[in-house]
Amino acid sequence: MMDDRLKRLKENMDNTILNTLDFREENKSKVRKVIYNSKKIKR
């Protein structure tokens, strides 16, 4: 349940951030997200 809430919060934050960035920044954000998710899984 806590994981769901954190995931939803992260998605909301990502959406807010992505909405304010141009396409190139969006691509960088996707790369960061992949890196972030892979670090999270290793923990």
N, C-alpha and C positions, 0 to 999 in steps of 0.2 A: 504493500500500500504506500509506504513512504517512497519507494522507488518510482511508483507511478506519479506521485505528486512532484517529485524532483524532475522527472522526465518531462512532465507537462510544463513545469516552470521553465526548464531549459528551452523547450520548443517555443514557448511564448516569447522568451527573451531573444531567441534566434530570429523569430519572425519579425519582431520589432526592430532588431538591428539590421536585418536584411532589407527591410522596407526603406531604410534610410541610406542604403549604399547603392552604388552603381554596379553594373554587371561584373566588372573585374574584382571589385571588393567582395561581391557575392561568391565568386569562385575561390578567393582566398579563404573566405569564411568556411566554405565547404571542406577545404583542405584542413583547416584548423579543427573542424568538427570531427573529421575522421581521426586525426591525431589524438584529440581529446578523448574520443570514444575508445580508442585502442589502449590508451593509458588507463582509463577507468576500468576496462575489463581485466587488465593485468593486476590491479590492486587486490 
